[in-house]
Amino acid sequence: MKIGLQLKFKLVNTFLILLIMLNITSLYFIYDLYTYDELLAYLPDNSIKSDSPRSLAIILFIGTLINILYVYISLISRLFTAPG
C-alpha cells in the first residue's frame, strides 16, 4: 500500500513539472504572438480584414503566468508534505 502511495505522489509531481514546462513553452508562443503588428484574413468577397492580436496576447500572457504560479505553489506545497 505504501509503494502505491509513493508512486502516485511521484506521478502527480511529475505531471505538475510537465505542466509547468508546457506553460513556459506557451509563454514563448504568446510572446511571439505579441510581436505581430496585425493579422490579415482574406474574406470570400475579396476583401481584407485585419486585426491586432496584442490585446488577446496580453490576456493569454497574464492567464498563463497565473497558471504557472498556481501550479508552482501546488508543486512546492506537495514537495514539503510527506506522502502518506
C-alpha positions in Angstrom: 0.0 0.0 0.0 2.9 2.4 0.8 4.6 1.7 -2.5 1.4 2.6 -4.4 1.1 5.9 -2.5 4.7 6.8 -3.2 4.2 6.0 -6.9 1.1 8.2 -7.0 2.9 11.0 -5.3 5.8 10.9 -7.8 3.4 10.6 -10.7 1.5 13.7 -9.7 4.7 15.6 -9.0 6.0 14.7 -12.5 2.7 15.8 -14.1 2.9 19.1 -12.3 6.5 19.6 -13.5 5.4 18.8 -17.1 2.5 21.2 -16.8 4.9 24.0 -15.7 7.2 23.2 -18.7 4.2 23.3 -21.1 3.1 26.6 -19.7 6.6 28.1 -20.1 6.6 26.9 -23.7 3.3 28.5 -24.3 4.7 31.8 -22.9 7.2 31.7 -25.7 4.5 31.4 -28.4 2.3 34.1 -26.7 5.3 36.5 -26.7 5.8 35.7 -30.3 2.1 36.5 -31.0 2.6 39.8 -29.2 5.3 40.9 -31.6 2.9 40.7 -34.6 1.6 44.1 -35.8 -1.6 42.7 -37.4 -3.2 39.6 -38.6 -4.8 39.5 -42.0 -7.8 37.5 -43.1 -8.8 37.3 -46.8 -12.6 37.0 -47.0 -14.6 35.2 -49.8 -15.8 38.5 -51.3 -12.1 39.5 -51.9 -11.9 42.0 -49.0 -9.3 42.0 -46.3 -10.0 42.0 -42.6 -7.1 43.0 -40.3 -6.9 42.8 -36.5 -4.2 43.4 -33.9 -3.5 40.4 -31.7 -1.9 42.4 -28.9 -4.9 42.6 -26.6 -5.5 38.8 -26.9 -1.8 38.2 -26.3 -1.8 40.2 -23.1 -4.8 38.3 -21.8 -3.2 35.0 -22.6 0.1 36.0 -21.2 -1.4 37.1 -17.8 -3.5 33.9 -17.7 -0.5 31.7 -18.4 1.6 33.5 -15.7 -1.2 33.0 -13.2 -1.5 29.3 -14.2 2.3 28.8 -13.7 2.2 30.5 -10.3 -0.7 28.3 -9.2 0.9 25.0 -10.4 4.2 26.0 -8.9 2.6 26.7 -5.5 0.8 23.4 -5.7 4.0 21.6 -6.5 6.0 23.2 -3.7 3.3 22.5 -1.1 3.2 18.8 -2.2 7.0 18.6 -2.0 7.1 19.9 1.6 4.4 17.4 2.7 5.4 13.8 3.1 3.3 11.2 1.2 1.0 9.2 3.4 
